[in-house]
Amino acid sequence: MIKLKRILGLFAVAAAAVSLTACDVNRIPTQEENAKRAFSDVQDAYQRRNDLVPNLVATVQGAAIAERGTLTEVVEARAKATSVTVDASTITDPAKFQQFQQAQDGMSSALGRLMVVVERYPDLRSQQNFTTLMSQLEGAENRISIARRDFNAAAQTYNTTLRSFPQNILAGTIHSGAKPMEYFKAAPGADKAPTVDFSGLNNAEASK
C-alpha cells in the first residue's frame, strides 16, 4: 500500500511538471522571435545611417576643407560596417556579434571625429543641405540607441527564461537548440569626446 502511494505520488509530481511546462511550451520560441525582430530593428537603424553617409561625404568633399584624413576614415568605416555578414546566428554567436558591434562602433567613432573637424568650418555648417543631413543623422543615431536598448531588453527576457524553472527543462529538451543571446555594450571610450589631431592643419594654415 505504501509502495502504491509512493508510485502514485511520483506520477502526480510528474503530471504536475508536465502540466506546468506544457502551458508555457511556446514561451521560449515566442521570446526568441521577439528578440530577433528587435535585432532586425537594430539592423534597419544602422542601415538608415549607412545610407546617409555617402551624401554627407559628398557634401563635405564639396566644401573647402583642408583636413581630409577624417573624411577618409568615415568612408573606410562605412565600407567595413556594410561588409560584415549578419544572419540569425549572429545574436547567439559571441564572435560574430562582437564583429558586428565593433564595425558599427567604428562608424560611430569616425562620424564623431568628422563632426569635430566640421566645427572648424562655420560656412559648411550653415549650408542647408548639410544641416538637413545632420538632422537626419541625429535622428538615425537616436533610432540606433532606442533599437539597441529594446534588443537588449528582449534578449535579457529571453536569456532569463532559458535559466528559469520550468523553462530550463524545455530548453534542454524540446527547445534544445535555444542558446543565450549577446548584448550590445558601450564601446570603449564612448564616454569621452572624440579627438582629432589638427597640428598638421594648423601648420598648413600658418604657412599661407
N, C-alpha and C positions, 0 to 999 in steps of 0.2 A: 504493500500500500504506500509506504514511504517512497519507494523507488518510483512508483507510478506518479506520485505527486511531484517528485523531482523532475521527471521527464516532462510532465505537463507544464511545470514551471518554466523549463527551458524553452519549450515550444512557445509559451506565452511571451517570453522575452524576445525570442527570435521574431515572432509575429509582430511585436511592437516595434522592433528595429526596422523590419521590412516596411511596415506601415509608415514609420517616421521618415524613412528615406524616400519611399515611393511618392509621397506627397510633394517632395521638393526635387524630384529627379531632373526637372528641367532648369533648376536654378543655375547650375554651372554653365550649361551652354547659352542660357539667356544672358548671363552677365558677361560671358566671353564675347558674344556678339555685340553687346553694348560697348564694350571696351574697344573692339575692332572698329566699330562705327566712329567712336571718339578719336581713334588714331587716324582714321580717314579724314576727319575734320582737321587734324593737325597737318596732314599732308597737303590738303587743299589750301590751308592758310599759308604754308611755306611756298606752295606753287604760286599763289597770288603775289607774294613778294618777289619771287624769282621773275615773274612776268613783267614786273615794273622796272627791274634793274636795267634792262637794255635801254629803255627810254631815259632813265636817269643818267646812264653813262654817256649817251649821245648828247644830252643837254649840257653836261659838264665838259665834254670834249669840245663843244662849240664855244665855250667861254675862254677868255684869255687867262687861263690858269697855268702858272709856271710849274707847279708841282704835279707830276703825273704818276709818280710811283704808286700812290694810294689808289688811284683810279684803276691801275693795272691789277692791284690786289683784289679789287672788287670783281673785276672781270674773271680773274682766276678762281676766286672763291665761289662765284656763281657756277662756273664750269664744274667745279668739284662737287658742289651741292646737288647739281642736277644729274651728275653721273653715278651717284650712289643708288644701287638697286635696292628697292624696298618691296617686300611681299608680306604675306600674312605671318610668316615665321619671324619677322623682324622683332616684334614686340615680346617674343619669348626667347630670343637669342641675344645674350648679353653682348657678344662681339658685333653683331650686325646693328644692334640698337645703338651701341656706342659710336660706331662708324657713322650712322645716320645723324646722330645728335652732334658729333664733332664737326661734320660737314656743314650743318646748318648754323652751328655756333660760329664757325669760321666766317660765314656770310654775314652774320650779325656784327662780328668784330670788324670786318673790313668796311662795312657800311658806317659803323661808328667812327672809324678813323677818317673816312671820307667826309663826314659831317664836320669834323674838327677842321679839316682843310677848307671846306666851303665857308666856314665862319670868317675866313680872312678875305672873302670876296663879296662885299655887300651888293655889288652890281648883279651878280649871279643870283643871290638870294632874293633880289627884288623882282626878278623875272616871273611873269605869271605862270608860265608852263613849269618852271622849277618849283614854285610854291605849291602848285597843284600836285606835282609828283610827291613833294614832301608830305602833303596832307594824306595822299593815298598810301604812302609808305608807313606813315604813323598809324593809319587805320589797319594796315596789314600786320604791323607789329603787335597791335592790341589784340587782333584776332588770334595771332600765334600764341600770345600769352594766355588768353582765355582757353584756347583749344588744348594747350599743353596741360593747363590746370584741370580741365574736365577729363582729359585722358587719365591723368594721374589718379583722380578720384575714382574713375571707373575701374582702373587697374587695381587700386587698393581694395575696393569692394570685392573684386573677383579673387584676388590673392588671399584675402581674409577668409573667404568662403572655402577655398581649397584646403585651408588649415583647420577649419571648424567642424566639429561633430554635428550632424552625421554626414556632412558633405565630404569630409575627408575619406570616408569609406567609399563613396561613389567615385571620388577622384582616383582611387586606387583600383576600382573595378570597372564599372560601366563607363566612366569617363577617364580611362587610364591614360589617354593622350593629353589630358589637361596639364599645362605647365604654367608656373608663375610668370607674370609679366614684368617687364622692366619699367622703370620710372624715368621721366625727364628730370634732370638735375641742373642746377645753376652752373654755368660754365665757370671754370677757374678764372678769377679776376673780374667776374661780371659786376662786382660791387665797386669797381674802380673805373674812373673816366678813361676813355681811350686816349692814348698819347701818340703824337706824330712828331718826328724829328724835322724841324724846319731850318736847321742850321745851314743846309745847302741852299735852300731858297733865300734865306736872309743874306748869305754871302753873294748870291747872284744879283739880288736887288741892290746891294751896296756897291757892286762893281759897275752899275749902269751909269 
